[in-house]
Amino acid sequence: MDSSGKPKKKTAMDSDWENLPKDLLDLVLERLESISDYLAFSVVCKTWNGVAKNNRSQSRHTAPMLLISSDKEDTWNLYNVMNNKVLDLQLRLPSKRFCGSSKGWLIVLEDNFVVTLMNPFSMVDGCKEKENSIIRLPPLARLYEFRELDYHVYKATISADPILNAHDFIVTVIYGYFSNLAVIRPGKDTDWLYINFDFEDDFEFQQFHEVVHLGDKFYAPYNDDRIVSFDARDTIVPSDIISELEVKWGSLTPMGGFGSQCHANKTYIVDSNEKGFLIVKRYKKQEGICSDGKAVTFKFEIFELNFDKHELIEKETLDDAALFLGDNSSMFVLASKLPGCQPNCIYFTSDYQRSYWVPEDFGVYNIKTQSISKPYTTTAMTLLGRTKRPAIWVMPTCRQ
């Protein structure tokens, strides 16, 4: 009985779903075709979650999904752009801006400047929150007053899954007005290490846009021709680990290159399946829908780094690959392995531009035609139009 004396409504947890034979659950899982069904399967109970986690077929379901805030406080929707469906389930997450989405985890800055990692797929509305779904790190130093707490951390990333690699993962944040860098190894460090650079040409005024983990190092591009790298595996000694790589542009100078009047609004660095990385430049311009002076995206340019020659070469095609860009750690996927994914395209959302974000700035950029489309359902467009917080890409995961 509930508090009113009426019989309680039965839920999946009240039934004997947990004791169904594993072979039967495997057969059910094999018949699921969409990520929506797969996630719904994984949150029924602990046993089903374990079957989903260990099933080898789960890799074929893995595709980034768009996390969109709802009208309900601390509730978010998941939109699967691959099959144009908003999932029935909702996630219990704070109504804040997420400063990062990496390895299936979200990163948020709390009011006391504590950086917090959250596993969103352990926080399904109506289900019991799983253990280790929230990891709180030490607070960041507050160097000066910042206009909005939500934007004190510009972008954050993690090097590996915090549960599977509890003593061997690193969190990196770009924070503050001057895009300072800070790192922490949660299994080894008790506080953040604040990396100070001592390079020429007023380095402190250069703005980092993103950091990527590749091999044993982190890489962070700044300016039009510099990339900073540092090794943070063992003992972190900034003066010993930081190096600066000066790169040359190939046969074609980018729109944002030296002497150009058109500068990129955002620079991304993308791990291309651990074979190297891409530098992606995003260009915006003012349009009628943003008459208040805010700009929307109209073009992307992609460059590949040749480590041996320290040269960036423009790529005119991604072939079978697709990119997912925004406030998340940039993602590289193979479209042929994800039904519904458009190859040679960039899926993008509005992301933080130091002082504002533009809800209307999202879509799919076709690299071949250099055109932007918004092939989303009416429901998804309505949600995106009403959102009070920036939507963000997140990679679905399934853990006990």
Disulfide bonds with the S-S distance in Angstrom:
none
